[in-house]
Amino acid sequence: MSGEFLLIECKCKNRQIVFNKPSSIVKCLVCNKILVEPTGGKGIVNTKIIRRIRN
Ligand SMILES: [Zn+2]
């Protein structure tokens, strides 16, 4: 399964690294806001993407 990781920033300014094809909802670790929603493929990112991280 291919995919990439994204460094994203929540509105609360918390930054975290997420997989861009998540199998479940990704929430902010600080404020619990939903940041990425799964679709079965590429997830829907609901916040700002700072940069992409390629392996
Ligand atoms: Zn947050």
mmCIF file of the protein (N, C-alpha, C, O) and its ligand, coordinates in Angstrom:
data_MODEL
# 
_entry.id   MODEL 
# 
loop_
_entity.id 
_entity.type 
_entity.pdbx_number_of_molecules 
1 polymer     1 
2 non-polymer 1 
# 
_entity_poly.entity_id                      1 
_entity_poly.type                           'polypeptide(L)' 
_entity_poly.nstd_linkage                   no 
_entity_poly.nstd_monomer                   no 
_entity_poly.pdbx_seq_one_letter_code       MSGEFLLIECKCKNRQIVFNKPSSIVKCLVCNKILVEPTGGKGIVNTKIIRRIRN 
_entity_poly.pdbx_seq_one_letter_code_can   MSGEFLLIECKCKNRQIVFNKPSSIVKCLVCNKILVEPTGGKGIVNTKIIRRIRN 
_entity_poly.pdbx_strand_id                 A 
# 
loop_
_entity_poly_seq.entity_id 
_entity_poly_seq.num 
_entity_poly_seq.mon_id 
_entity_poly_seq.hetero 
1 1  MET n 
1 2  SER n 
1 3  GLY n 
1 4  GLU n 
1 5  PHE n 
1 6  LEU n 
1 7  LEU n 
1 8  ILE n 
1 9  GLU n 
1 10 CYS n 
1 11 LYS n 
1 12 CYS n 
1 13 LYS n 
1 14 ASN n 
1 15 ARG n 
1 16 GLN n 
1 17 ILE n 
1 18 VAL n 
1 19 PHE n 
1 20 ASN n 
1 21 LYS n 
1 22 PRO n 
1 23 SER n 
1 24 SER n 
1 25 ILE n 
1 26 VAL n 
1 27 LYS n 
1 28 CYS n 
1 29 LEU n 
1 30 VAL n 
1 31 CYS n 
1 32 ASN n 
1 33 LYS n 
1 34 ILE n 
1 35 LEU n 
1 36 VAL n 
1 37 GLU n 
1 38 PRO n 
1 39 THR n 
1 40 GLY n 
1 41 GLY n 
1 42 LYS n 
1 43 GLY n 
1 44 ILE n 
1 45 VAL n 
1 46 ASN n 
1 47 THR n 
1 48 LYS n 
1 49 ILE n 
1 50 ILE n 
1 51 ARG n 
1 52 ARG n 
1 53 ILE n 
1 54 ARG n 
1 55 ASN n 
# 
loop_
_struct_asym.id 
_struct_asym.entity_id 
A 1 
B 2 
# 
loop_
_chem_comp.id 
_chem_comp.type 
_chem_comp.mon_nstd_flag 
ARG 'L-peptide linking' y 
ASN 'L-peptide linking' y 
CYS 'L-peptide linking' y 
GLN 'L-peptide linking' y 
GLU 'L-peptide linking' y 
GLY 'peptide linking'   y 
ILE 'L-peptide linking' y 
LEU 'L-peptide linking' y 
LYS 'L-peptide linking' y 
MET 'L-peptide linking' y 
PHE 'L-peptide linking' y 
PRO 'L-peptide linking' y 
SER 'L-peptide linking' y 
THR 'L-peptide linking' y 
VAL 'L-peptide linking' y 
ZN  non-polymer         . 
# 
_pdbx_entity_nonpoly.entity_id   2 
_pdbx_entity_nonpoly.name        ? 
_pdbx_entity_nonpoly.comp_id     ZN 
# 
_pdbx_nonpoly_scheme.asym_id         B 
_pdbx_nonpoly_scheme.entity_id       2 
_pdbx_nonpoly_scheme.mon_id          ZN 
_pdbx_nonpoly_scheme.ndb_seq_num     1 
_pdbx_nonpoly_scheme.pdb_seq_num     101 
_pdbx_nonpoly_scheme.auth_seq_num    101 
_pdbx_nonpoly_scheme.pdb_mon_id      ZN 
_pdbx_nonpoly_scheme.auth_mon_id     ZN 
_pdbx_nonpoly_scheme.pdb_strand_id   A 
_pdbx_nonpoly_scheme.pdb_ins_code    . 
# 
loop_
_atom_site.group_PDB 
_atom_site.id 
_atom_site.type_symbol 
_atom_site.label_atom_id 
_atom_site.label_alt_id 
_atom_site.label_comp_id 
_atom_site.label_asym_id 
_atom_site.label_entity_id 
_atom_site.label_seq_id 
_atom_site.pdbx_PDB_ins_code 
_atom_site.Cartn_x 
_atom_site.Cartn_y 
_atom_site.Cartn_z 
_atom_site.occupancy 
_atom_site.B_iso_or_equiv 
_atom_site.pdbx_formal_charge 
_atom_site.auth_seq_id 
_atom_site.auth_comp_id 
_atom_site.auth_asym_id 
_atom_site.auth_atom_id 
_atom_site.pdbx_PDB_model_num 
ATOM   1   N  N  . MET A 1 1  ? 0.851   -1.187 0.000  1.00 0.00 ? 1   MET A N  1 
ATOM   2   C  CA . MET A 1 1  ? 0.000   0.000  0.000  1.00 0.00 ? 1   MET A CA 1 
ATOM   3   C  C  . MET A 1 1  ? 0.889   1.239  0.000  1.00 0.00 ? 1   MET A C  1 
ATOM   4   O  O  . MET A 1 1  ? 1.756   1.399  0.859  1.00 0.00 ? 1   MET A O  1 
ATOM   5   N  N  . SER A 1 2  ? 0.658   2.108  -0.973 1.00 0.00 ? 2   SER A N  1 
ATOM   6   C  CA . SER A 1 2  ? 1.475   3.315  -1.045 1.00 0.00 ? 2   SER A CA 1 
ATOM   7   C  C  . SER A 1 2  ? 0.744   4.473  -0.392 1.00 0.00 ? 2   SER A C  1 
ATOM   8   O  O  . SER A 1 2  ? -0.476  4.454  -0.229 1.00 0.00 ? 2   SER A O  1 
ATOM   9   N  N  . GLY A 1 3  ? 1.497   5.449  -0.035 1.00 0.00 ? 3   GLY A N  1 
ATOM   10  C  CA . GLY A 1 3  ? 0.926   6.623  0.593  1.00 0.00 ? 3   GLY A CA 1 
ATOM   11  C  C  . GLY A 1 3  ? 2.061   7.489  1.079  1.00 0.00 ? 3   GLY A C  1 
ATOM   12  O  O  . GLY A 1 3  ? 3.233   7.155  0.903  1.00 0.00 ? 3   GLY A O  1 
ATOM   13  N  N  . GLU A 1 4  ? 1.718   8.576  1.676  1.00 0.00 ? 4   GLU A N  1 
ATOM   14  C  CA . GLU A 1 4  ? 2.772   9.429  2.204  1.00 0.00 ? 4   GLU A CA 1 
ATOM   15  C  C  . GLU A 1 4  ? 2.300   10.047 3.496  1.00 0.00 ? 4   GLU A C  1 
ATOM   16  O  O  . GLU A 1 4  ? 1.118   10.008 3.838  1.00 0.00 ? 4   GLU A O  1 
ATOM   17  N  N  . PHE A 1 5  ? 3.258   10.621 4.208  1.00 0.00 ? 5   PHE A N  1 
ATOM   18  C  CA . PHE A 1 5  ? 2.938   11.264 5.468  1.00 0.00 ? 5   PHE A CA 1 
ATOM   19  C  C  . PHE A 1 5  ? 2.898   12.769 5.275  1.00 0.00 ? 5   PHE A C  1 
ATOM   20  O  O  . PHE A 1 5  ? 3.621   13.327 4.450  1.00 0.00 ? 5   PHE A O  1 
ATOM   21  N  N  . LEU A 1 6  ? 2.053   13.402 6.038  1.00 0.00 ? 6   LEU A N  1 
ATOM   22  C  CA . LEU A 1 6  ? 1.874   14.850 5.954  1.00 0.00 ? 6   LEU A CA 1 
ATOM   23  C  C  . LEU A 1 6  ? 2.107   15.466 7.321  1.00 0.00 ? 6   LEU A C  1 
ATOM   24  O  O  . LEU A 1 6  ? 1.672   14.936 8.344  1.00 0.00 ? 6   LEU A O  1 
ATOM   25  N  N  . LEU A 1 7  ? 2.804   16.598 7.320  1.00 0.00 ? 7   LEU A N  1 
ATOM   26  C  CA . LEU A 1 7  ? 2.891   17.393 8.545  1.00 0.00 ? 7   LEU A CA 1 
ATOM   27  C  C  . LEU A 1 7  ? 1.762   18.409 8.466  1.00 0.00 ? 7   LEU A C  1 
ATOM   28  O  O  . LEU A 1 7  ? 1.743   19.252 7.570  1.00 0.00 ? 7   LEU A O  1 
ATOM   29  N  N  . ILE A 1 8  ? 0.832   18.333 9.392  1.00 0.00 ? 8   ILE A N  1 
ATOM   30  C  CA . ILE A 1 8  ? -0.326  19.223 9.368  1.00 0.00 ? 8   ILE A CA 1 
ATOM   31  C  C  . ILE A 1 8  ? -0.369  20.066 10.634 1.00 0.00 ? 8   ILE A C  1 
ATOM   32  O  O  . ILE A 1 8  ? 0.212   19.712 11.660 1.00 0.00 ? 8   ILE A O  1 
ATOM   33  N  N  . GLU A 1 9  ? -1.072  21.190 10.534 1.00 0.00 ? 9   GLU A N  1 
ATOM   34  C  CA . GLU A 1 9  ? -1.203  22.075 11.687 1.00 0.00 ? 9   GLU A CA 1 
ATOM   35  C  C  . GLU A 1 9  ? -2.672  22.331 11.957 1.00 0.00 ? 9   GLU A C  1 
ATOM   36  O  O  . GLU A 1 9  ? -3.425  22.756 11.081 1.00 0.00 ? 9   GLU A O  1 
ATOM   37  N  N  . CYS A 1 10 ? -3.053  22.065 13.175 1.00 0.00 ? 10  CYS A N  1 
ATOM   38  C  CA . CYS A 1 10 ? -4.430  22.311 13.614 1.00 0.00 ? 10  CYS A CA 1 
ATOM   39  C  C  . CYS A 1 10 ? -4.617  23.813 13.855 1.00 0.00 ? 10  CYS A C  1 
ATOM   40  O  O  . CYS A 1 10 ? -3.647  24.563 13.955 1.00 0.00 ? 10  CYS A O  1 
ATOM   41  N  N  . LYS A 1 11 ? -5.892  24.239 13.948 1.00 0.00 ? 11  LYS A N  1 
ATOM   42  C  CA . LYS A 1 11 ? -6.167  25.640 14.279 1.00 0.00 ? 11  LYS A CA 1 
ATOM   43  C  C  . LYS A 1 11 ? -5.615  26.018 15.645 1.00 0.00 ? 11  LYS A C  1 
ATOM   44  O  O  . LYS A 1 11 ? -5.353  27.191 15.911 1.00 0.00 ? 11  LYS A O  1 
ATOM   45  N  N  . CYS A 1 12 ? -5.436  25.019 16.518 1.00 0.00 ? 12  CYS A N  1 
ATOM   46  C  CA . CYS A 1 12 ? -4.881  25.297 17.855 1.00 0.00 ? 12  CYS A CA 1 
ATOM   47  C  C  . CYS A 1 12 ? -3.359  25.385 17.823 1.00 0.00 ? 12  CYS A C  1 
ATOM   48  O  O  . CYS A 1 12 ? -2.718  25.536 18.863 1.00 0.00 ? 12  CYS A O  1 
ATOM   49  N  N  . LYS A 1 13 ? -2.780  25.287 16.616 1.00 0.00 ? 13  LYS A N  1 
ATOM   50  C  CA . LYS A 1 13 ? -1.343  25.411 16.368 1.00 0.00 ? 13  LYS A CA 1 
ATOM   51  C  C  . LYS A 1 13 ? -0.547  24.137 16.678 1.00 0.00 ? 13  LYS A C  1 
ATOM   52  O  O  . LYS A 1 13 ? 0.672   24.101 16.508 1.00 0.00 ? 13  LYS A O  1 
ATOM   53  N  N  . ASN A 1 14 ? -1.245  23.103 17.129 1.00 0.00 ? 14  ASN A N  1 
ATOM   54  C  CA . ASN A 1 14 ? -0.556  21.830 17.313 1.00 0.00 ? 14  ASN A CA 1 
ATOM   55  C  C  . ASN A 1 14 ? -0.196  21.259 15.942 1.00 0.00 ? 14  ASN A C  1 
ATOM   56  O  O  . ASN A 1 14 ? -1.012  21.260 15.020 1.00 0.00 ? 14  ASN A O  1 
ATOM   57  N  N  . ARG A 1 15 ? 1.029   20.777 15.826 1.00 0.00 ? 15  ARG A N  1 
ATOM   58  C  CA . ARG A 1 15 ? 1.438   20.127 14.582 1.00 0.00 ? 15  ARG A CA 1 
ATOM   59  C  C  . ARG A 1 15 ? 1.593   18.641 14.832 1.00 0.00 ? 15  ARG A C  1 
ATOM   60  O  O  . ARG A 1 15 ? 2.118   18.229 15.867 1.00 0.00 ? 15  ARG A O  1 
ATOM   61  N  N  . GLN A 1 16 ? 1.137   17.842 13.888 1.00 0.00 ? 16  GLN A N  1 
ATOM   62  C  CA . GLN A 1 16 ? 1.368   16.409 13.993 1.00 0.00 ? 16  GLN A CA 1 
ATOM   63  C  C  . GLN A 1 16 ? 1.501   15.794 12.622 1.00 0.00 ? 16  GLN A C  1 
ATOM   64  O  O  . GLN A 1 16 ? 1.051   16.346 11.617 1.00 0.00 ? 16  GLN A O  1 
ATOM   65  N  N  . ILE A 1 17 ? 2.130   14.636 12.608 1.00 0.00 ? 17  ILE A N  1 
ATOM   66  C  CA . ILE A 1 17 ? 2.368   13.926 11.361 1.00 0.00 ? 17  ILE A CA 1 
ATOM   67  C  C  . ILE A 1 17 ? 1.304   12.846 11.213 1.00 0.00 ? 17  ILE A C  1 
ATOM   68  O  O  . ILE A 1 17 ? 1.069   12.055 12.126 1.00 0.00 ? 17  ILE A O  1 
ATOM   69  N  N  . VAL A 1 18 ? 0.662   12.828 10.040 1.00 0.00 ? 18  VAL A N  1 
ATOM   70  C  CA . VAL A 1 18 ? -0.401  11.855 9.787  1.00 0.00 ? 18  VAL A CA 1 
ATOM   71  C  C  . VAL A 1 18 ? -0.159  11.150 8.462  1.00 0.00 ? 18  VAL A C  1 
ATOM   72  O  O  . VAL A 1 18 ? 0.512   11.682 7.578  1.00 0.00 ? 18  VAL A O  1 
ATOM   73  N  N  . PHE A 1 19 ? -0.708  9.954  8.331  1.00 0.00 ? 19  PHE A N  1 
ATOM   74  C  CA . PHE A 1 19 ? -0.674  9.224  7.068  1.00 0.00 ? 19  PHE A CA 1 
ATOM   75  C  C  . PHE A 1 19 ? -1.772  9.784  6.181  1.00 0.00 ? 19  PHE A C  1 
ATOM   76  O  O  . PHE A 1 19 ? -2.866  10.075 6.666  1.00 0.00 ? 19  PHE A O  1 
ATOM   77  N  N  . ASN A 1 20 ? -1.502  9.940  4.887  1.00 0.00 ? 20  ASN A N  1 
ATOM   78  C  CA . ASN A 1 20 ? -2.514  10.582 4.036  1.00 0.00 ? 20  ASN A CA 1 
ATOM   79  C  C  . ASN A 1 20 ? -3.614  9.617  3.581  1.00 0.00 ? 20  ASN A C  1 
ATOM   80  O  O  . ASN A 1 20 ? -4.575  10.024 2.928  1.00 0.00 ? 20  ASN A O  1 
ATOM   81  N  N  . LYS A 1 21 ? -3.462  8.339  3.932  1.00 0.00 ? 21  LYS A N  1 
ATOM   82  C  CA . LYS A 1 21 ? -4.541  7.380  3.638  1.00 0.00 ? 21  LYS A CA 1 
ATOM   83  C  C  . LYS A 1 21 ? -4.921  6.660  4.932  1.00 0.00 ? 21  LYS A C  1 
ATOM   84  O  O  . LYS A 1 21 ? -4.667  5.464  5.076  1.00 0.00 ? 21  LYS A O  1 
ATOM   85  N  N  . PRO A 1 22 ? -5.515  7.369  5.851  1.00 0.00 ? 22  PRO A N  1 
ATOM   86  C  CA . PRO A 1 22 ? -5.811  6.764  7.154  1.00 0.00 ? 22  PRO A CA 1 
ATOM   87  C  C  . PRO A 1 22 ? -6.969  5.771  7.056  1.00 0.00 ? 22  PRO A C  1 
ATOM   88  O  O  . PRO A 1 22 ? -7.854  5.909  6.212  1.00 0.00 ? 22  PRO A O  1 
ATOM   89  N  N  . SER A 1 23 ? -6.944  4.773  7.930  1.00 0.00 ? 23  SER A N  1 
ATOM   90  C  CA . SER A 1 23 ? -8.045  3.799  7.968  1.00 0.00 ? 23  SER A CA 1 
ATOM   91  C  C  . SER A 1 23 ? -9.094  4.202  8.995  1.00 0.00 ? 23  SER A C  1 
ATOM   92  O  O  . SER A 1 23 ? -10.174 3.615  9.053  1.00 0.00 ? 23  SER A O  1 
ATOM   93  N  N  . SER A 1 24 ? -8.774  5.197  9.796  1.00 0.00 ? 24  SER A N  1 
ATOM   94  C  CA . SER A 1 24 ? -9.754  5.698  10.764 1.00 0.00 ? 24  SER A CA 1 
ATOM   95  C  C  . SER A 1 24 ? -9.546  7.201  10.934 1.00 0.00 ? 24  SER A C  1 
ATOM   96  O  O  . SER A 1 24 ? -8.548  7.758  10.476 1.00 0.00 ? 24  SER A O  1 
ATOM   97  N  N  . ILE A 1 25 ? -10.501 7.846  11.599 1.00 0.00 ? 25  ILE A N  1 
ATOM   98  C  CA . ILE A 1 25 ? -10.436 9.298  11.810 1.00 0.00 ? 25  ILE A CA 1 
ATOM   99  C  C  . ILE A 1 25 ? -9.186  9.667  12.605 1.00 0.00 ? 25  ILE A C  1 
ATOM   100 O  O  . ILE A 1 25 ? -8.837  9.008  13.584 1.00 0.00 ? 25  ILE A O  1 
ATOM   101 N  N  . VAL A 1 26 ? -8.523  10.731 12.165 1.00 0.00 ? 26  VAL A N  1 
ATOM   102 C  CA . VAL A 1 26 ? -7.357  11.229 12.894 1.00 0.00 ? 26  VAL A CA 1 
ATOM   103 C  C  . VAL A 1 26 ? -7.774  12.517 13.593 1.00 0.00 ? 26  VAL A C  1 
ATOM   104 O  O  . VAL A 1 26 ? -8.246  13.460 12.957 1.00 0.00 ? 26  VAL A O  1 
ATOM   105 N  N  . LYS A 1 27 ? -7.591  12.542 14.911 1.00 0.00 ? 27  LYS A N  1 
ATOM   106 C  CA . LYS A 1 27 ? -7.951  13.734 15.683 1.00 0.00 ? 27  LYS A CA 1 
ATOM   107 C  C  . LYS A 1 27 ? -6.705  14.443 16.178 1.00 0.00 ? 27  LYS A C  1 
ATOM   108 O  O  . LYS A 1 27 ? -5.642  13.842 16.335 1.00 0.00 ? 27  LYS A O  1 
ATOM   109 N  N  . CYS A 1 28 ? -6.865  15.748 16.423 1.00 0.00 ? 28  CYS A N  1 
ATOM   110 C  CA . CYS A 1 28 ? -5.792  16.519 17.035 1.00 0.00 ? 28  CYS A CA 1 
ATOM   111 C  C  . CYS A 1 28 ? -5.538  15.968 18.442 1.00 0.00 ? 28  CYS A C  1 
ATOM   112 O  O  . CYS A 1 28 ? -6.469  15.720 19.209 1.00 0.00 ? 28  CYS A O  1 
ATOM   113 N  N  . LEU A 1 29 ? -4.265  15.785 18.754 1.00 0.00 ? 29  LEU A N  1 
ATOM   114 C  CA . LEU A 1 29 ? -3.903  15.216 20.046 1.00 0.00 ? 29  LEU A CA 1 
ATOM   115 C  C  . LEU A 1 29 ? -4.099  16.229 21.181 1.00 0.00 ? 29  LEU A C  1 
ATOM   116 O  O  . LEU A 1 29 ? -4.121  15.860 22.356 1.00 0.00 ? 29  LEU A O  1 
ATOM   117 N  N  . VAL A 1 30 ? -4.241  17.497 20.821 1.00 0.00 ? 30  VAL A N  1 
ATOM   118 C  CA . VAL A 1 30 ? -4.384  18.545 21.830 1.00 0.00 ? 30  VAL A CA 1 
ATOM   119 C  C  . VAL A 1 30 ? -5.857  18.921 22.035 1.00 0.00 ? 30  VAL A C  1 
ATOM   120 O  O  . VAL A 1 30 ? -6.351  18.884 23.162 1.00 0.00 ? 30  VAL A O  1 
ATOM   121 N  N  . CYS A 1 31 ? -6.556  19.279 20.962 1.00 0.00 ? 31  CYS A N  1 
ATOM   122 C  CA . CYS A 1 31 ? -7.922  19.790 21.105 1.00 0.00 ? 31  CYS A CA 1 
ATOM   123 C  C  . CYS A 1 31 ? -8.996  18.814 20.638 1.00 0.00 ? 31  CYS A C  1 
ATOM   124 O  O  . CYS A 1 31 ? -10.189 19.086 20.771 1.00 0.00 ? 31  CYS A O  1 
ATOM   125 N  N  . ASN A 1 32 ? -8.572  17.676 20.090 1.00 0.00 ? 32  ASN A N  1 
ATOM   126 C  CA . ASN A 1 32 ? -9.509  16.615 19.716 1.00 0.00 ? 32  ASN A CA 1 
ATOM   127 C  C  . ASN A 1 32 ? -10.338 16.922 18.463 1.00 0.00 ? 32  ASN A C  1 
ATOM   128 O  O  . ASN A 1 32 ? -11.293 16.206 18.165 1.00 0.00 ? 32  ASN A O  1 
ATOM   129 N  N  . LYS A 1 33 ? -9.985  17.961 17.743 1.00 0.00 ? 33  LYS A N  1 
ATOM   130 C  CA . LYS A 1 33 ? -10.674 18.273 16.491 1.00 0.00 ? 33  LYS A CA 1 
ATOM   131 C  C  . LYS A 1 33 ? -10.346 17.194 15.458 1.00 0.00 ? 33  LYS A C  1 
ATOM   132 O  O  . LYS A 1 33 ? -9.239  16.657 15.444 1.00 0.00 ? 33  LYS A O  1 
ATOM   133 N  N  . ILE A 1 34 ? -11.318 16.879 14.590 1.00 0.00 ? 34  ILE A N  1 
ATOM   134 C  CA . ILE A 1 34 ? -11.066 15.893 13.538 1.00 0.00 ? 34  ILE A CA 1 
ATOM   135 C  C  . ILE A 1 34 ? -10.233 16.546 12.436 1.00 0.00 ? 34  ILE A C  1 
ATOM   136 O  O  . ILE A 1 34 ? -10.650 17.528 11.822 1.00 0.00 ? 34  ILE A O  1 
ATOM   137 N  N  . LEU A 1 35 ? -9.051  15.982 12.201 1.00 0.00 ? 35  LEU A N  1 
ATOM   138 C  CA . LEU A 1 35 ? -8.132  16.572 11.234 1.00 0.00 ? 35  LEU A CA 1 
ATOM   139 C  C  . LEU A 1 35 ? -8.154  15.845 9.892  1.00 0.00 ? 35  LEU A C  1 
ATOM   140 O  O  . LEU A 1 35 ? -8.057  16.480 8.843  1.00 0.00 ? 35  LEU A O  1 
ATOM   141 N  N  . VAL A 1 36 ? -8.280  14.542 9.918  1.00 0.00 ? 36  VAL A N  1 
ATOM   142 C  CA . VAL A 1 36 ? -8.306  13.773 8.668  1.00 0.00 ? 36  VAL A CA 1 
ATOM   143 C  C  . VAL A 1 36 ? -9.406  12.718 8.760  1.00 0.00 ? 36  VAL A C  1 
ATOM   144 O  O  . VAL A 1 36 ? -9.521  11.996 9.751  1.00 0.00 ? 36  VAL A O  1 
ATOM   145 N  N  . GLU A 1 37 ? -10.213 12.649 7.696  1.00 0.00 ? 37  GLU A N  1 
ATOM   146 C  CA . GLU A 1 37 ? -11.286 11.662 7.644  1.00 0.00 ? 37  GLU A CA 1 
ATOM   147 C  C  . GLU A 1 37 ? -10.948 10.611 6.604  1.00 0.00 ? 37  GLU A C  1 
ATOM   148 O  O  . GLU A 1 37 ? -10.489 10.946 5.512  1.00 0.00 ? 37  GLU A O  1 
ATOM   149 N  N  . PRO A 1 38 ? -11.169 9.342  6.927  1.00 0.00 ? 38  PRO A N  1 
ATOM   150 C  CA . PRO A 1 38 ? -10.862 8.269  5.985  1.00 0.00 ? 38  PRO A CA 1 
ATOM   151 C  C  . PRO A 1 38 ? -11.900 8.189  4.874  1.00 0.00 ? 38  PRO A C  1 
ATOM   152 O  O  . PRO A 1 38 ? -13.072 8.506  5.077  1.00 0.00 ? 38  PRO A O  1 
ATOM   153 N  N  . THR A 1 39 ? -11.454 7.763  3.703  1.00 0.00 ? 39  THR A N  1 
ATOM   154 C  CA . THR A 1 39 ? -12.383 7.595  2.574  1.00 0.00 ? 39  THR A CA 1 
ATOM   155 C  C  . THR A 1 39 ? -12.250 6.223  1.952  1.00 0.00 ? 39  THR A C  1 
ATOM   156 O  O  . THR A 1 39 ? -13.026 5.859  1.068  1.00 0.00 ? 39  THR A O  1 
ATOM   157 N  N  . GLY A 1 40 ? -11.272 5.462  2.407  1.00 0.00 ? 40  GLY A N  1 
ATOM   158 C  CA . GLY A 1 40 ? -10.938 4.201  1.748  1.00 0.00 ? 40  GLY A CA 1 
ATOM   159 C  C  . GLY A 1 40 ? -9.733  4.400  0.839  1.00 0.00 ? 40  GLY A C  1 
ATOM   160 O  O  . GLY A 1 40 ? -9.027  3.448  0.507  1.00 0.00 ? 40  GLY A O  1 
ATOM   161 N  N  . GLY A 1 41 ? -9.510  5.630  0.446  1.00 0.00 ? 41  GLY A N  1 
ATOM   162 C  CA . GLY A 1 41 ? -8.321  5.980  -0.332 1.00 0.00 ? 41  GLY A CA 1 
ATOM   163 C  C  . GLY A 1 41 ? -7.630  7.123  0.370  1.00 0.00 ? 41  GLY A C  1 
ATOM   164 O  O  . GLY A 1 41 ? -7.310  7.060  1.557  1.00 0.00 ? 41  GLY A O  1 
ATOM   165 N  N  . LYS A 1 42 ? -7.410  8.176  -0.407 1.00 0.00 ? 42  LYS A N  1 
ATOM   166 C  CA . LYS A 1 42 ? -6.781  9.338  0.173  1.00 0.00 ? 42  LYS A CA 1 
ATOM   167 C  C  . LYS A 1 42 ? -7.741  10.017 1.151  1.00 0.00 ? 42  LYS A C  1 
ATOM   168 O  O  . LYS A 1 42 ? -8.897  10.270 0.813  1.00 0.00 ? 42  LYS A O  1 
ATOM   169 N  N  . GLY A 1 43 ? -7.262  10.311 2.364  1.00 0.00 ? 43  GLY A N  1 
ATOM   170 C  CA . GLY A 1 43 ? -8.126  10.913 3.370  1.00 0.00 ? 43  GLY A CA 1 
ATOM   171 C  C  . GLY A 1 43 ? -8.431  12.370 3.067  1.00 0.00 ? 43  GLY A C  1 
ATOM   172 O  O  . GLY A 1 43 ? -7.711  13.027 2.315  1.00 0.00 ? 43  GLY A O  1 
ATOM   173 N  N  . ILE A 1 44 ? -9.512  12.867 3.665  1.00 0.00 ? 44  ILE A N  1 
ATOM   174 C  CA . ILE A 1 44 ? -9.866  14.283 3.529  1.00 0.00 ? 44  ILE A CA 1 
ATOM   175 C  C  . ILE A 1 44 ? -9.218  15.046 4.673  1.00 0.00 ? 44  ILE A C  1 
ATOM   176 O  O  . ILE A 1 44 ? -9.517  14.809 5.844  1.00 0.00 ? 44  ILE A O  1 
ATOM   177 N  N  . VAL A 1 45 ? -8.325  15.967 4.318  1.00 0.00 ? 45  VAL A N  1 
ATOM   178 C  CA . VAL A 1 45 ? -7.615  16.741 5.335  1.00 0.00 ? 45  VAL A CA 1 
ATOM   179 C  C  . VAL A 1 45 ? -8.393  18.024 5.608  1.00 0.00 ? 45  VAL A C  1 
ATOM   180 O  O  . VAL A 1 45 ? -8.627  18.826 4.704  1.00 0.00 ? 45  VAL A O  1 
ATOM   181 N  N  . ASN A 1 46 ? -8.787  18.205 6.862  1.00 0.00 ? 46  ASN A N  1 
ATOM   182 C  CA . ASN A 1 46 ? -9.621  19.352 7.242  1.00 0.00 ? 46  ASN A CA 1 
ATOM   183 C  C  . ASN A 1 46 ? -8.827  20.510 7.813  1.00 0.00 ? 46  ASN A C  1 
ATOM   184 O  O  . ASN A 1 46 ? -9.404  21.439 8.378  1.00 0.00 ? 46  ASN A O  1 
ATOM   185 N  N  . THR A 1 47 ? -7.528  20.465 7.674  1.00 0.00 ? 47  THR A N  1 
ATOM   186 C  CA . THR A 1 47 ? -6.713  21.507 8.273  1.00 0.00 ? 47  THR A CA 1 
ATOM   187 C  C  . THR A 1 47 ? -5.542  21.816 7.351  1.00 0.00 ? 47  THR A C  1 
ATOM   188 O  O  . THR A 1 47 ? -5.428  21.256 6.261  1.00 0.00 ? 47  THR A O  1 
ATOM   189 N  N  . LYS A 1 48 ? -4.686  22.702 7.798  1.00 0.00 ? 48  LYS A N  1 
ATOM   190 C  CA . LYS A 1 48 ? -3.583  23.179 6.946  1.00 0.00 ? 48  LYS A CA 1 
ATOM   191 C  C  . LYS A 1 48 ? -2.469  22.134 6.834  1.00 0.00 ? 48  LYS A C  1 
ATOM   192 O  O  . LYS A 1 48 ? -2.032  21.564 7.834  1.00 0.00 ? 48  LYS A O  1 
ATOM   193 N  N  . ILE A 1 49 ? -2.021  21.896 5.607  1.00 0.00 ? 49  ILE A N  1 
ATOM   194 C  CA . ILE A 1 49 ? -0.884  21.002 5.397  1.00 0.00 ? 49  ILE A CA 1 
ATOM   195 C  C  . ILE A 1 49 ? 0.374   21.850 5.329  1.00 0.00 ? 49  ILE A C  1 
ATOM   196 O  O  . ILE A 1 49 ? 0.498   22.724 4.471  1.00 0.00 ? 49  ILE A O  1 
ATOM   197 N  N  . ILE A 1 50 ? 1.300   21.592 6.230  1.00 0.00 ? 50  ILE A N  1 
ATOM   198 C  CA . ILE A 1 50 ? 2.553   22.338 6.252  1.00 0.00 ? 50  ILE A CA 1 
ATOM   199 C  C  . ILE A 1 50 ? 3.496   21.816 5.168  1.00 0.00 ? 50  ILE A C  1 
ATOM   200 O  O  . ILE A 1 50 ? 4.033   22.584 4.369  1.00 0.00 ? 50  ILE A O  1 
ATOM   201 N  N  . ARG A 1 51 ? 3.682   20.514 5.157  1.00 0.00 ? 51  ARG A N  1 
ATOM   202 C  CA . ARG A 1 51 ? 4.482   19.941 4.084  1.00 0.00 ? 51  ARG A CA 1 
ATOM   203 C  C  . ARG A 1 51 ? 4.269   18.442 4.015  1.00 0.00 ? 51  ARG A C  1 
ATOM   204 O  O  . ARG A 1 51 ? 3.757   17.811 4.940  1.00 0.00 ? 51  ARG A O  1 
ATOM   205 N  N  . ARG A 1 52 ? 4.683   17.900 2.881  1.00 0.00 ? 52  ARG A N  1 
ATOM   206 C  CA . ARG A 1 52 ? 4.606   16.462 2.665  1.00 0.00 ? 52  ARG A CA 1 
ATOM   207 C  C  . ARG A 1 52 ? 5.926   15.837 3.048  1.00 0.00 ? 52  ARG A C  1 
ATOM   208 O  O  . ARG A 1 52 ? 6.988   16.423 2.839  1.00 0.00 ? 52  ARG A O  1 
ATOM   209 N  N  . ILE A 1 53 ? 5.858   14.655 3.604  1.00 0.00 ? 53  ILE A N  1 
ATOM   210 C  CA . ILE A 1 53 ? 7.070   13.971 4.031  1.00 0.00 ? 53  ILE A CA 1 
ATOM   211 C  C  . ILE A 1 53 ? 7.173   12.685 3.222  1.00 0.00 ? 53  ILE A C  1 
ATOM   212 O  O  . ILE A 1 53 ? 6.346   11.784 3.363  1.00 0.00 ? 53  ILE A O  1 
ATOM   213 N  N  . ARG A 1 54 ? 8.182   12.609 2.386  1.00 0.00 ? 54  ARG A N  1 
ATOM   214 C  CA . ARG A 1 54 ? 8.354   11.421 1.546  1.00 0.00 ? 54  ARG A CA 1 
ATOM   215 C  C  . ARG A 1 54 ? 9.426   10.536 2.127  1.00 0.00 ? 54  ARG A C  1 
ATOM   216 O  O  . ARG A 1 54 ? 10.432  11.008 2.657  1.00 0.00 ? 54  ARG A O  1 
ATOM   217 N  N  . ASN A 1 55 ? 9.197   9.258  2.019  1.00 0.00 ? 55  ASN A N  1 
ATOM   218 C  CA . ASN A 1 55 ? 10.169  8.293  2.546  1.00 0.00 ? 55  ASN A CA 1 
ATOM   219 C  C  . ASN A 1 55 ? 11.298  8.062  1.546  1.00 0.00 ? 55  ASN A C  1 
ATOM   220 O  O  . ASN A 1 55 ? 12.210  7.281  1.815  1.00 0.00 ? 55  ASN A O  1 
HETATM 221 ZN ZN . ZN  B 2 .  ? -5.945  21.092 17.783 1.00 0.00 2 101 ZN  A ZN 1 
# 
